[in-house]
Amino acid sequence: MIGTAIPLHVLQAEVDADAEVREIGRLRPLAHDEDRQDFEAGLGRLARANKTLAAHHPAFVVRGAA
């Protein structure tokens, strides 16, 4: 019922942000250049998702990465 009151793009941003937090936690940014690039790209995707979430309501921001 709560999901029906929240726009679909905000729900998608929450799912995306949660997935990015898990992905970022899996990577070791100091291990390899490729991991570092993936880590930074994940942070960018998390920031984009959080921007959407914060625009809807600041309490929706997903934390837990770096």
Secondary structure, DSSP 8 states (H G I E B T S, - for coil): -HHHHS-HHHHHHHHHHHHHHHHHHH--TTT-HHHHHHHHHHHHHHHHHHHHHHHH-GGG------
